[in-house]
C-alpha cells in the first residue's frame, strides 16, 4: 500500500520537523536534513527517532 499524497504533505521529520521524501522503493521516508530514514511497515510509517535508520549522503 502506497502512502497518499495528502499524508506525505502533512508528515514531517519528528527530529527536525523538516520535509520527508518517499524512497524510490517506497519502503521508507527520508529526511535530507537529519539523514534518517523512517521505515514503512504494513503501509504505516514508523515515525520513531530511535527506530530511524541513518542514511548516507548521496
PDB file of N, CA, C and O in Angstrom:
ATOM      1  N   UNK A   1       0.844  -1.175   0.000  1.00  0.00           N
ATOM      2  CA  UNK A   1       0.000   0.000   0.000  1.00  0.00           C
ATOM      3  C   UNK A   1       0.891   1.241   0.000  1.00  0.00           C
ATOM      4  O   UNK A   1       1.791   1.376   0.829  1.00  0.00           O
ATOM      5  N   UNK A   2       0.627   2.131  -0.933  1.00  0.00           N
ATOM      6  CA  UNK A   2       1.401   3.364  -1.014  1.00  0.00           C
ATOM      7  C   UNK A   2       0.752   4.441  -0.155  1.00  0.00           C
ATOM      8  O   UNK A   2      -0.459   4.448   0.064  1.00  0.00           O
ATOM      9  N   UNK A   3       1.587   5.341   0.317  1.00  0.00           N
ATOM     10  CA  UNK A   3       1.073   6.463   1.102  1.00  0.00           C
ATOM     11  C   UNK A   3       0.420   7.475   0.173  1.00  0.00           C
ATOM     12  O   UNK A   3       0.907   7.717  -0.932  1.00  0.00           O
ATOM     13  N   UNK A   4      -0.662   8.053   0.613  1.00  0.00           N
ATOM     14  CA  UNK A   4      -1.342   9.059  -0.199  1.00  0.00           C
ATOM     15  C   UNK A   4      -0.532  10.349  -0.223  1.00  0.00           C
ATOM     16  O   UNK A   4       0.247  10.625   0.689  1.00  0.00           O
ATOM     17  N   UNK A   5      -0.726  11.124  -1.266  1.00  0.00           N
ATOM     18  CA  UNK A   5      -0.044  12.407  -1.389  1.00  0.00           C
ATOM     19  C   UNK A   5      -0.400  13.347  -0.252  1.00  0.00           C
ATOM     20  O   UNK A   5       0.442  14.117   0.210  1.00  0.00           O
ATOM     21  N   UNK A   6      -1.650  13.286   0.200  1.00  0.00           N
ATOM     22  CA  UNK A   6      -2.086  14.139   1.302  1.00  0.00           C
ATOM     23  C   UNK A   6      -1.318  13.813   2.578  1.00  0.00           C
ATOM     24  O   UNK A   6      -0.907  14.715   3.309  1.00  0.00           O
ATOM     25  N   UNK A   7      -1.126  12.529   2.842  1.00  0.00           N
ATOM     26  CA  UNK A   7      -0.389  12.131   4.033  1.00  0.00           C
ATOM     27  C   UNK A   7       1.063  12.572   3.933  1.00  0.00           C
ATOM     28  O   UNK A   7       1.629  13.058   4.912  1.00  0.00           O
ATOM     29  N   UNK A   8       1.670  12.409   2.769  1.00  0.00           N
ATOM     30  CA  UNK A   8       3.056  12.842   2.586  1.00  0.00           C
ATOM     31  C   UNK A   8       3.206  14.345   2.781  1.00  0.00           C
ATOM     32  O   UNK A   8       4.231  14.818   3.271  1.00  0.00           O
ATOM     33  N   UNK A   9       2.180  15.085   2.395  1.00  0.00           N
ATOM     34  CA  UNK A   9       2.223  16.547   2.546  1.00  0.00           C
ATOM     35  C   UNK A   9       2.217  16.994   4.009  1.00  0.00           C
ATOM     36  O   UNK A   9       2.793  18.031   4.335  1.00  0.00           O
ATOM     37  N   UNK A  10       1.579  16.230   4.888  1.00  0.00           N
ATOM     38  CA  UNK A  10       1.475  16.674   6.274  1.00  0.00           C
ATOM     39  C   UNK A  10       2.510  16.039   7.198  1.00  0.00           C
ATOM     40  O   UNK A  10       2.758  16.552   8.289  1.00  0.00           O
ATOM     41  N   UNK A  11       3.117  14.927   6.776  1.00  0.00           N
ATOM     42  CA  UNK A  11       4.136  14.298   7.621  1.00  0.00           C
ATOM     43  C   UNK A  11       5.411  15.125   7.635  1.00  0.00           C
ATOM     44  O   UNK A  11       5.800  15.708   6.623  1.00  0.00           O
ATOM     45  N   UNK A  12       6.053  15.169   8.790  1.00  0.00           N
ATOM     46  CA  UNK A  12       7.320  15.888   8.942  1.00  0.00           C
ATOM     47  C   UNK A  12       8.262  15.032   9.776  1.00  0.00           C
ATOM     48  O   UNK A  12       7.827  14.170  10.540  1.00  0.00           O
ATOM     49  N   UNK A  13       9.532  15.277   9.622  1.00  0.00           N
ATOM     50  CA  UNK A  13      10.536  14.561  10.403  1.00  0.00           C
ATOM     51  C   UNK A  13      10.305  14.861  11.877  1.00  0.00           C
ATOM     52  O   UNK A  13      10.228  16.027  12.264  1.00  0.00           O
ATOM     53  N   UNK A  14      10.192  13.825  12.706  1.00  0.00           N
ATOM     54  CA  UNK A  14       9.960  14.081  14.128  1.00  0.00           C
ATOM     55  C   UNK A  14      11.162  14.694  14.846  1.00  0.00           C
ATOM     56  O   UNK A  14      11.018  15.241  15.939  1.00  0.00           O
ATOM     57  N   UNK A  15      12.331  14.608  14.244  1.00  0.00           N
ATOM     58  CA  UNK A  15      13.537  15.161  14.884  1.00  0.00           C
ATOM     59  C   UNK A  15      13.707  16.644  14.579  1.00  0.00           C
ATOM     60  O   UNK A  15      13.909  17.442  15.494  1.00  0.00           O
ATOM     61  N   UNK A  16      13.627  17.027  13.290  1.00  0.00           N
ATOM     62  CA  UNK A  16      13.890  18.425  12.913  1.00  0.00           C
ATOM     63  C   UNK A  16      12.666  19.150  12.356  1.00  0.00           C
ATOM     64  O   UNK A  16      12.718  20.348  12.078  1.00  0.00           O
ATOM     65  N   UNK A  17      11.572  18.418  12.199  1.00  0.00           N
ATOM     66  CA  UNK A  17      10.317  18.961  11.634  1.00  0.00           C
ATOM     67  C   UNK A  17      10.452  19.323  10.158  1.00  0.00           C
ATOM     68  O   UNK A  17       9.636  20.078   9.630  1.00  0.00           O
ATOM     69  N   UNK A  18      11.476  18.789   9.488  1.00  0.00           N
ATOM     70  CA  UNK A  18      11.683  19.046   8.069  1.00  0.00           C
ATOM     71  C   UNK A  18      10.829  18.154   7.180  1.00  0.00           C
ATOM     72  O   UNK A  18      10.120  17.267   7.656  1.00  0.00           O
ATOM     73  N   UNK A  19      10.913  18.409   5.876  1.00  0.00           N
ATOM     74  CA  UNK A  19      10.158  17.643   4.892  1.00  0.00           C
ATOM     75  C   UNK A  19      10.706  16.233   4.755  1.00  0.00           C
ATOM     76  O   UNK A  19      11.901  15.995   4.934  1.00  0.00           O
ATOM     77  N   UNK A  20       9.815  15.302   4.434  1.00  0.00           N
ATOM     78  CA  UNK A  20      10.191  13.918   4.198  1.00  0.00           C
ATOM     79  C   UNK A  20       9.925  13.564   2.745  1.00  0.00           C
ATOM     80  O   UNK A  20       9.006  14.096   2.122  1.00  0.00           O
ATOM     81  N   UNK A  21      10.738  12.661   2.212  1.00  0.00           N
ATOM     82  CA  UNK A  21      10.605  12.210   0.838  1.00  0.00           C
ATOM     83  C   UNK A  21      10.453  10.699   0.830  1.00  0.00           C
ATOM     84  O   UNK A  21      11.166   9.997   1.548  1.00  0.00           O
ATOM     85  N   UNK A  22       9.536  10.197   0.030  1.00  0.00           N
ATOM     86  CA  UNK A  22       9.347   8.762  -0.113  1.00  0.00           C
ATOM     87  C   UNK A  22      10.545   8.176  -0.849  1.00  0.00           C
ATOM     88  O   UNK A  22      10.988   8.734  -1.853  1.00  0.00           O
ATOM     89  N   UNK A  23      11.072   7.059  -0.360  1.00  0.00           N
ATOM     90  CA  UNK A  23      12.201   6.412  -1.024  1.00  0.00           C
ATOM     91  C   UNK A  23      11.764   5.871  -2.380  1.00  0.00           C
ATOM     92  O   UNK A  23      10.574   5.678  -2.627  1.00  0.00           O
ATOM     93  N   UNK A  24      12.736   5.630  -3.253  1.00  0.00           N
ATOM     94  CA  UNK A  24      12.433   5.109  -4.583  1.00  0.00           C
ATOM     95  C   UNK A  24      11.693   3.783  -4.511  1.00  0.00           C
ATOM     96  O   UNK A  24      10.792   3.528  -5.310  1.00  0.00           O
ATOM     97  N   UNK A  25      12.067   2.940  -3.561  1.00  0.00           N
ATOM     98  CA  UNK A  25      11.415   1.638  -3.414  1.00  0.00           C
ATOM     99  C   UNK A  25      10.092   1.727  -2.674  1.00  0.00           C
ATOM    100  O   UNK A  25       9.343   0.751  -2.632  1.00  0.00           O
ATOM    101  N   UNK A  26       9.791   2.881  -2.090  1.00  0.00           N
ATOM    102  CA  UNK A  26       8.542   3.065  -1.367  1.00  0.00           C
ATOM    103  C   UNK A  26       8.521   2.377  -0.018  1.00  0.00           C
ATOM    104  O   UNK A  26       7.451   2.137   0.543  1.00  0.00           O
ATOM    105  N   UNK A  27       9.708   2.055   0.513  1.00  0.00           N
ATOM    106  CA  UNK A  27       9.780   1.334   1.778  1.00  0.00           C
ATOM    107  C   UNK A  27      10.109   2.227   2.969  1.00  0.00           C
ATOM    108  O   UNK A  27      10.272   1.738   4.087  1.00  0.00           O
ATOM    109  N   UNK A  28      10.206   3.535   2.733  1.00  0.00           N
ATOM    110  CA  UNK A  28      10.532   4.435   3.830  1.00  0.00           C
ATOM    111  C   UNK A  28      10.407   5.890   3.441  1.00  0.00           C
ATOM    112  O   UNK A  28      10.196   6.231   2.277  1.00  0.00           O
ATOM    113  N   UNK A  29      10.541   6.735   4.437  1.00  0.00           N
ATOM    114  CA  UNK A  29      10.529   8.182   4.259  1.00  0.00           C
ATOM    115  C   UNK A  29      11.871   8.713   4.731  1.00  0.00           C
ATOM    116  O   UNK A  29      12.330   8.361   5.818  1.00  0.00           O
ATOM    117  N   UNK A  30      12.501   9.553   3.931  1.00  0.00           N
ATOM    118  CA  UNK A  30      13.812  10.068   4.288  1.00  0.00           C
ATOM    119  C   UNK A  30      13.767  11.556   4.583  1.00  0.00           C
ATOM    120  O   UNK A  30      13.003  12.312   3.983  1.00  0.00           O
ATOM    121  N   UNK A  31      14.612  11.949   5.529  1.00  0.00           N
ATOM    122  CA  UNK A  31      14.814  13.358   5.863  1.00  0.00           C
ATOM    123  C   UNK A  31      16.212  13.727   5.380  1.00  0.00           C
ATOM    124  O   UNK A  31      17.200  13.174   5.864  1.00  0.00           O
ATOM    125  N   UNK A  32      16.304  14.646   4.442  1.00  0.00           N
ATOM    126  CA  UNK A  32      17.589  15.067   3.903  1.00  0.00           C
ATOM    127  C   UNK A  32      18.416  15.867   4.896  1.00  0.00           C
ATOM    128  O   UNK A  32      19.643  15.891   4.797  1.00  0.00           O
ATOM    129  N   UNK A  33      17.771  16.518   5.843  1.00  0.00           N
ATOM    130  CA  UNK A  33      18.484  17.313   6.838  1.00  0.00           C
ATOM    131  C   UNK A  33      19.129  16.429   7.902  1.00  0.00           C
ATOM    132  O   UNK A  33      20.314  16.574   8.204  1.00  0.00           O
ATOM    133  N   UNK A  34      18.354  15.528   8.460  1.00  0.00           N
ATOM    134  CA  UNK A  34      18.846  14.657   9.539  1.00  0.00           C
ATOM    135  C   UNK A  34      19.557  13.417   9.006  1.00  0.00           C
ATOM    136  O   UNK A  34      20.233  12.713   9.756  1.00  0.00           O
ATOM    137  N   UNK A  35      19.404  13.151   7.705  1.00  0.00           N
ATOM    138  CA  UNK A  35      19.967  11.946   7.087  1.00  0.00           C
ATOM    139  C   UNK A  35      19.462  10.691   7.782  1.00  0.00           C
ATOM    140  O   UNK A  35      20.238   9.799   8.124  1.00  0.00           O
ATOM    141  N   UNK A  36      18.136  10.634   7.988  1.00  0.00           N
ATOM    142  CA  UNK A  36      17.493   9.485   8.610  1.00  0.00           C
ATOM    143  C   UNK A  36      16.391   8.963   7.699  1.00  0.00           C
ATOM    144  O   UNK A  36      15.764   9.726   6.964  1.00  0.00           O
ATOM    145  N   UNK A  37      16.160   7.652   7.755  1.00  0.00           N
ATOM    146  CA  UNK A  37      15.041   7.049   7.045  1.00  0.00           C
ATOM    147  C   UNK A  37      14.109   6.405   8.058  1.00  0.00           C
ATOM    148  O   UNK A  37      14.538   5.651   8.932  1.00  0.00           O
ATOM    149  N   UNK A  38      12.835   6.717   7.923  1.00  0.00           N
ATOM    150  CA  UNK A  38      11.795   6.130   8.755  1.00  0.00           C
ATOM    151  C   UNK A  38      11.112   5.067   7.910  1.00  0.00           C
ATOM    152  O   UNK A  38      10.564   5.374   6.851  1.00  0.00           O
ATOM    153  N   UNK A  39      11.138   3.819   8.367  1.00  0.00           N
ATOM    154  CA  UNK A  39      10.589   2.725   7.570  1.00  0.00           C
ATOM    155  C   UNK A  39       9.070   2.776   7.526  1.00  0.00           C
ATOM    156  O   UNK A  39       8.418   3.387   8.373  1.00  0.00           O
ATOM    157  N   UNK A  40       8.530   2.112   6.510  1.00  0.00           N
ATOM    158  CA  UNK A  40       7.090   1.966   6.362  1.00  0.00           C
ATOM    159  C   UNK A  40       6.792   0.481   6.509  1.00  0.00           C
ATOM    160  O   UNK A  40       7.282  -0.334   5.727  1.00  0.00           O
ATOM    161  N   UNK A  41       6.000   0.131   7.498  1.00  0.00           N
ATOM    162  CA  UNK A  41       5.670  -1.261   7.778  1.00  0.00           C
ATOM    163  C   UNK A  41       4.161  -1.451   7.674  1.00  0.00           C
ATOM    164  O   UNK A  41       3.395  -0.835   8.414  1.00  0.00           O
ATOM    165  N   UNK A  42       3.746  -2.309   6.748  1.00  0.00           N
ATOM    166  CA  UNK A  42       2.316  -2.557   6.569  1.00  0.00           C
ATOM    167  C   UNK A  42       1.558  -1.320   6.130  1.00  0.00           C
ATOM    168  O   UNK A  42       0.379  -1.166   6.446  1.00  0.00           O
ATOM    169  N   UNK A  43       2.231  -0.434   5.401  1.00  0.00           N
ATOM    170  CA  UNK A  43       1.599   0.792   4.927  1.00  0.00           C
ATOM    171  C   UNK A  43       1.572   1.913   5.946  1.00  0.00           C
ATOM    172  O   UNK A  43       0.998   2.971   5.688  1.00  0.00           O
ATOM    173  N   UNK A  44       2.193   1.695   7.115  1.00  0.00           N
ATOM    174  CA  UNK A  44       2.186   2.699   8.177  1.00  0.00           C
ATOM    175  C   UNK A  44       3.618   3.159   8.448  1.00  0.00           C
ATOM    176  O   UNK A  44       4.478   2.336   8.762  1.00  0.00           O
ATOM    177  N   UNK A  45       3.885   4.459   8.332  1.00  0.00           N
ATOM    178  CA  UNK A  45       5.230   4.954   8.629  1.00  0.00           C
ATOM    179  C   UNK A  45       5.547   4.840  10.124  1.00  0.00           C
ATOM    180  O   UNK A  45       4.730   5.192  10.975  1.00  0.00           O
ATOM    181  N   UNK A  46       6.738   4.347  10.423  1.00  0.00           N
ATOM    182  CA  UNK A  46       7.200   4.236  11.810  1.00  0.00           C
ATOM    183  C   UNK A  46       8.004   5.502  12.099  1.00  0.00           C
ATOM    184  O   UNK A  46       9.178   5.594  11.740  1.00  0.00           O
ATOM    185  N   UNK A  47       7.368   6.468  12.744  1.00  0.00           N
ATOM    186  CA  UNK A  47       7.946   7.798  12.929  1.00  0.00           C
ATOM    187  C   UNK A  47       8.607   7.944  14.303  1.00  0.00           C
ATOM    188  O   UNK A  47       8.406   8.944  14.992  1.00  0.00           O
ATOM    189  N   UNK A  48       9.387   6.952  14.688  1.00  0.00           N
ATOM    190  CA  UNK A  48      10.101   6.984  15.959  1.00  0.00           C
ATOM    191  C   UNK A  48      11.577   7.260  15.698  1.00  0.00           C
ATOM    192  O   UNK A  48      12.222   6.534  14.941  1.00  0.00           O
ATOM    193  N   UNK A  49      12.108   8.294  16.313  1.00  0.00           N
ATOM    194  CA  UNK A  49      13.502   8.683  16.098  1.00  0.00           C
ATOM    195  C   UNK A  49      14.444   7.539  16.447  1.00  0.00           C
ATOM    196  O   UNK A  49      15.418   7.300  15.733  1.00  0.00           O
ATOM    197  N   UNK A  50      14.166   6.839  17.524  1.00  0.00           N
ATOM    198  CA  UNK A  50      15.044   5.741  17.950  1.00  0.00           C
ATOM    199  C   UNK A  50      15.053   4.572  16.967  1.00  0.00           C
ATOM    200  O   UNK A  50      16.010   3.799  16.941  1.00  0.00           O
ATOM    201  N   UNK A  51      14.001   4.431  16.159  1.00  0.00           N
ATOM    202  CA  UNK A  51      13.923   3.344  15.172  1.00  0.00           C
ATOM    203  C   UNK A  51      14.362   3.776  13.782  1.00  0.00           C
ATOM    204  O   UNK A  51      14.399   2.952  12.868  1.00  0.00           O
ATOM    205  N   UNK A  52      14.695   5.051  13.600  1.00  0.00           N
ATOM    206  CA  UNK A  52      15.107   5.547  12.290  1.00  0.00           C
ATOM    207  C   UNK A  52      16.469   4.953  11.896  1.00  0.00           C
ATOM    208  O   UNK A  52      17.302   4.632  12.744  1.00  0.00           O
ATOM    209  N   UNK A  53      16.657   4.824  10.594  1.00  0.00           N
ATOM    210  CA  UNK A  53      17.876   4.244  10.046  1.00  0.00           C
ATOM    211  C   UNK A  53      18.722   5.366   9.447  1.00  0.00           C
ATOM    212  O   UNK A  53      18.244   6.099   8.581  1.00  0.00           O
ATOM    213  N   UNK A  54      19.966   5.510   9.894  1.00  0.00           N
ATOM    214  CA  UNK A  54      20.838   6.537   9.307  1.00  0.00           C
ATOM    215  C   UNK A  54      21.074   6.243   7.821  1.00  0.00           C
ATOM    216  O   UNK A  54      21.247   5.089   7.428  1.00  0.00           O
ATOM    217  N   UNK A  55      21.079   7.293   7.009  1.00  0.00           N
ATOM    218  CA  UNK A  55      21.359   7.154   5.586  1.00  0.00           C
ATOM    219  C   UNK A  55      22.674   7.827   5.265  1.00  0.00           C
ATOM    220  O   UNK A  55      23.169   8.658   6.027  1.00  0.00           O
ATOM    221  N   UNK A  56      23.229   7.458   4.133  1.00  0.00           N
ATOM    222  CA  UNK A  56      24.487   8.063   3.684  1.00  0.00           C
ATOM    223  C   UNK A  56      24.178   9.232   2.757  1.00  0.00           C
ATOM    224  O   UNK A  56      23.175   9.222   2.043  1.00  0.00           O
ATOM    225  N   UNK A  57      25.033  10.222   2.774  1.00  0.00           N
ATOM    226  CA  UNK A  57      24.879  11.351   1.863  1.00  0.00           C
ATOM    227  C   UNK A  57      25.101  10.862   0.442  1.00  0.00           C
ATOM    228  O   UNK A  57      25.980  10.041   0.178  1.00  0.00           O
ATOM    229  N   UNK A  58      24.290  11.382  -0.463  1.00  0.00           N
ATOM    230  CA  UNK A  58      24.420  10.982  -1.878  1.00  0.00           C
ATOM    231  C   UNK A  58      25.538  11.722  -2.552  1.00  0.00           C
ATOM    232  O   UNK A  58      25.789  11.513  -3.739  1.00  0.00           O
TER     233      UNK A  58
END
